[in-house]
Amino acid sequence: MATILITGANGFLGREFTEYFSQTPHDVIAAPRQILDLTDSEQVDAFFASRAVDIVLHTAARPDESFDSLRANLSMFHNLKKHAADYKLMFSFGSGAEFDRYSNVNQAAEEDIYTSIPTDYYGLANNLIAREIILHNNNIINLRLFGCFGIMEKNTRFIKNSVNRIKEGLPIFISQDRLMDFFYIGDLIRVVEHLMSRRTLQHVDYNMCYQDKTNLTEIAKELKSLTGTLTGIIVEKPGLAYAYTGSSTRLEELGLDLIGLQGGIRQVVEKEQNV
């Protein structure tokens, strides 16, 4: 049994992790910003002085585009990294934006962050964090998400929004089709649990994505098939936008039995239909 600190506990990842690990023998400390302000180094110091922690799931993030968000995201990471000796393992959840999401990110390998300099504050913060993890740490792991989906994700996210539109009898809306990696939250939890149990780590940086690449219209068709809806699909702009995908080679080397994209979508649809 481990004591798990979950930062950003009110966000999508934080809520999913809290619900899952609260049903296991692990002791869970769910810490939203109101309880633990990670940008306050003294508050973080006091927390670790008063509580023993084995695993940190660092899901807290400021995704807005401002210099303040850059500073906040870097501060949160470094205030936790400073206490690396106080925990066995920390998971930092990065983003495909580390490769510069305003360029064509197609099958990007983990090493490609060294040739990428994001033009946005959020991507730049995550790029710098990933580089630091790779170069200077052995008990901090970066799990890079291009798109993550699950029942608790925001209604504005593509898969959740599409399911909601189907329920309302509305067509699925796509601004412009593109190849994009979505990773199911259930598989993300499997990866975390697997790496938590490993005594040694071959890598500290993993893309969270599947081998087969799928575009948005194919996902929309899958949703229509699973729900049996007759509503249409509206694609606003013709052609394909830049891809947003990563290489799955390193993740596949772990040999995990994952649910996969189609299985994950099916579970989300089934859960939504029971709401």
GUFI-720788 format. One line per 5 residues: number of its first residue (from 0); their letters; for each residue x, y, z of C-alpha. Coordinates in Angstrom, 3 decimals, m for minus. Layout:
BEGIN
NUM	A	X:Y:Z; ... $
//
This chain:
BEGIN
0	MATIL	0.000:0.000:0.000; 1.261:3.468:m0.869; 0.332:7.001:0.081; m0.529:8.833:m3.134; m0.643:12.608:m3.446 $
5	ITGAN	m2.834:13.756:m6.339; m2.361:17.395:m7.301; m4.961:19.228:m9.368; m7.599:16.965:m7.833; m10.492:19.028:m9.234 $
10	GFLGR	m9.377:18.601:m12.857; m10.205:15.785:m15.263; m7.126:13.644:m14.589; m7.129:14.444:m10.884; m10.763:13.453:m10.447 $
15	EFTEY	m10.323:10.217:m12.394; m7.219:9.234:m10.430; m8.843:10.130:m7.121; m11.934:8.052:m7.836; m9.926:5.059:m9.005 $
20	FSQTP	m7.232:4.938:m6.337; m9.736:5.678:m3.552; m11.216:2.254:m4.310; m7.843:0.527:m3.821; m5.887:m0.184:m0.607 $
25	HDVIA	m3.763:2.924:m1.277; m4.061:5.999:0.947; m5.084:8.923:m1.265; m4.430:12.594:m0.569; m6.492:14.598:m3.072 $
30	APRQI	m5.075:18.111:m3.136; m6.793:20.768:m5.247; m5.269:24.248:m5.362; m7.504:25.409:m2.493; m5.781:22.874:m0.213 $
35	LDLTD	m2.245:22.959:m1.597; m1.024:25.897:m3.684; 1.914:24.384:m5.537; 3.158:27.791:m6.658; 3.826:28.630:m2.990 $
40	SEQVD	7.154:26.996:m2.152; 6.748:27.508:1.599; 3.336:25.829:1.539; 4.773:22.879:m0.392; 7.687:22.635:2.057 $
45	AFFAS	5.284:22.596:4.996; 3.161:19.903:3.377; 6.059:17.497:2.891; 7.323:18.254:6.396; 3.985:17.146:7.831 $
50	RAVDI	2.998:14.223:5.564; 4.775:11.123:4.294; 4.160:10.524:0.585; 5.203:7.598:m1.592; 3.776:8.531:m5.002 $
55	VLHTA	2.954:11.935:m6.496; 0.522:12.184:m9.408; 1.102:15.731:m10.578; m1.920:16.608:m12.714; m2.181:20.298:m11.769 $
60	ARPDE	m1.633:22.632:m14.723; m2.401:26.114:m15.984; m3.323:25.664:m19.684; m4.073:29.327:m20.446; m1.805:31.271:m22.756 $
65	SFDSL	m0.006:33.827:m20.622; 3.406:34.389:m19.133; 1.821:33.889:m15.710; 0.777:30.366:m16.724; 4.329:29.618:m17.899 $
70	RANLS	5.712:30.775:m14.577; 3.025:28.907:m12.607; 3.547:25.593:m14.398; 7.311:25.757:m13.975; 6.984:26.807:m10.330 $
75	MFHNL	4.599:23.962:m9.496; 6.919:21.390:m11.022; 10.072:22.722:m9.393; 8.464:23.060:m5.955; 7.565:19.361:m6.161 $
80	KKHAA	10.877:18.333:m7.724; 12.700:19.998:m4.833; 11.215:17.289:m2.600; 12.194:14.355:m4.833; 13.968:12.763:m1.860 $
85	DYKLM	10.675:12.764:0.065; 8.802:10.449:m2.309; 9.598:7.284:m4.241; 8.142:8.327:m7.576; 6.414:11.270:m9.228 $
90	FSFGS	4.387:11.227:m12.434; 4.278:14.494:m14.366; 1.631:14.608:m17.075; 3.012:16.402:m20.081; 1.496:17.359:m23.414 $
95	GAEFD	2.023:16.845:m27.118; 2.276:20.638:m27.109; 5.915:20.021:m26.106; 6.519:19.447:m29.844; 4.859:22.777:m30.785 $
100	RYSNV	1.188:22.091:m31.465; 1.074:24.831:m34.110; 3.321:22.773:m36.397; 2.784:19.354:m37.975; 3.324:16.876:m35.126 $
105	NQAAE	3.220:13.504:m36.862; 4.418:10.338:m35.090; 6.724:12.436:m32.889; 9.218:10.366:m30.899; 10.078:11.267:m27.325 $
110	EDIYT	13.536:12.476:m28.399; 11.992:15.028:m30.767; 11.467:17.506:m27.935; 15.145:18.404:m28.320; 14.484:19.769:m31.803 $
115	SIPTD	11.192:21.429:m30.861; 10.773:24.895:m29.410; 7.066:25.560:m28.836; 5.766:29.003:m29.699; 3.115:28.996:m26.944 $
120	YYGLA	3.599:29.386:m23.188; 1.897:26.118:m22.233; 3.878:24.027:m24.699; 7.134:25.730:m23.752; 6.617:25.062:m20.039 $
125	NNLIA	5.938:21.384:m20.705; 8.901:21.125:m23.066; 11.259:22.549:m20.436; 9.844:20.247:m17.756; 10.231:17.168:m19.964 $
130	REIIL	13.833:18.057:m20.783; 14.635:18.455:m17.106; 13.034:15.132:m16.208; 14.994:13.304:m18.904; 18.328:14.923:m18.113 $
135	HNNNI	18.343:15.142:m14.338; 15.925:12.702:m12.706; 15.462:9.003:m12.102; 12.351:9.050:m9.905; 10.194:11.428:m11.966 $
140	INLRL	8.371:10.163:m15.056; 6.850:12.262:m17.824; 3.710:10.761:m19.376; 2.944:12.817:m22.484; m0.703:13.143:m23.517 $
145	FGCFG	m1.833:14.388:m26.917; m5.486:13.938:m26.050; m6.990:12.074:m23.116; m10.655:11.160:m22.821; m13.016:9.669:m20.276 $
150	IMEKN	m16.363:10.129:m18.612; m15.148:13.027:m16.451; m13.545:15.126:m19.190; m14.853:18.603:m19.955; m17.938:18.880:m22.142 $
155	TRFIK	m15.947:21.039:m24.560; m13.531:18.206:m25.410; m14.125:16.478:m28.745; m15.241:12.997:m27.709; m17.355:14.123:m24.751 $
160	NSVNR	m18.835:16.985:m26.784; m19.676:14.630:m29.653; m21.404:12.170:m27.315; m23.430:15.020:m25.800; m24.437:16.326:m29.221 $
165	IKEGL	m25.621:12.859:m30.224; m27.702:12.659:m27.034; m29.275:16.018:m27.946; m29.989:14.933:m31.529; m27.421:17.330:m32.959 $
170	PIFIS	m24.803:16.579:m35.631; m21.192:16.007:m34.587; m19.190:19.149:m35.329; m15.565:19.118:m36.539; m13.810:22.386:m37.225 $
175	QDRLM	m11.311:20.640:m39.534; m10.373:16.992:m39.842; m6.965:15.907:m38.573; m5.031:12.897:m37.378; m4.986:13.068:m33.587 $
180	DFFYI	m4.008:10.741:m30.764; m6.593:10.199:m28.048; m5.678:8.007:m25.072; m8.294:6.467:m22.803; m8.104:7.386:m19.113 $
185	GDLIR	m8.492:3.717:m18.155; m5.307:2.901:m20.079; m3.486:5.843:m18.521; m4.315:4.417:m15.099; m2.978:1.027:m16.213 $
190	VVEHL	0.298:2.595:m17.298; 0.644:4.451:m13.993; m0.042:1.321:m11.948; 2.448:m0.686:m14.016; 5.243:1.859:m13.628 $
195	MSRRT	4.478:2.237:m9.911; 5.234:m1.452:m9.490; 8.539:m1.417:m11.387; 11.740:m1.463:m9.367; 13.821:m0.125:m12.224 $
200	LQHVD	12.836:2.126:m15.115; 14.328:1.916:m18.569; 12.833:5.276:m19.543; 11.428:8.281:m17.712; 9.573:9.749:m20.695 $
205	YNMCY	6.674:8.081:m22.549; 4.208:9.154:m25.229; 0.700:8.070:m24.253; m0.727:7.003:m27.609; m1.759:3.956:m29.609 $
210	QDKTN	m0.048:2.489:m32.659; m2.946:3.014:m35.071; m3.615:6.633:m35.967; m7.168:7.857:m36.430; m8.652:11.084:m37.732 $
215	LTEIA	m11.563:12.951:m36.182; m14.125:11.908:m38.789; m13.324:8.227:m38.174; m13.902:8.735:m34.446; m17.171:10.510:m35.226 $
220	KELKS	m18.275:7.558:m37.369; m17.369:5.150:m34.564; m19.492:7.176:m32.148; m22.415:7.106:m34.585; m22.068:3.353:m34.994 $
225	LTGTL	m21.949:2.683:m31.247; m24.957:4.881:m30.508; m26.985:3.982:m33.576; m27.647:7.654:m34.229; m28.797:9.013:m37.557 $
230	TGIIV	m27.397:12.489:m36.912; m24.820:13.769:m39.351; m21.231:14.950:m39.195; m20.414:18.556:m40.059; m16.821:19.348:m41.079 $
235	EKPGL	m16.458:23.117:m41.277; m13.182:23.389:m43.216; m12.058:21.069:m46.055; m8.775:19.164:m46.067; m6.614:17.997:m43.184 $
240	AYAYT	m5.194:20.243:m40.484; m1.752:19.508:m39.055; m1.447:16.101:m37.419; m1.094:15.831:m33.635; 0.280:12.347:m33.008 $
245	GSSTR	3.176:10.611:m31.321; 5.171:7.431:m31.711; 3.884:4.585:m29.545; 7.049:2.458:m29.805; 8.330:3.095:m26.295 $
250	LEELG	4.938:2.477:m24.681; 4.492:m0.761:m26.632; 7.783:m2.032:m25.182; 6.058:m2.215:m21.786; 3.889:m5.037:m23.150 $
255	LDLIG	0.680:m3.879:m21.486; m2.778:m5.187:m22.331; m4.541:m1.905:m23.036; m8.219:m1.252:m23.684; m7.428:0.837:m26.756 $
260	LQGGI	m9.184:3.682:m28.535; m12.268:1.797:m29.726; m12.664:m0.022:m26.413; m12.299:3.232:m24.503; m14.854:5.020:m26.681 $
265	RQVVE	m17.246:2.102:m26.201; m16.883:2.326:m22.399; m17.493:6.090:m22.426; m20.611:5.684:m24.586; m21.955:2.929:m22.326 $
270	KEQNV	m21.353:4.993:m19.192; m22.920:8.096:m20.740; m26.001:6.133:m21.771; m26.418:5.007:m18.152; m26.196:8.556:m16.757 $
//
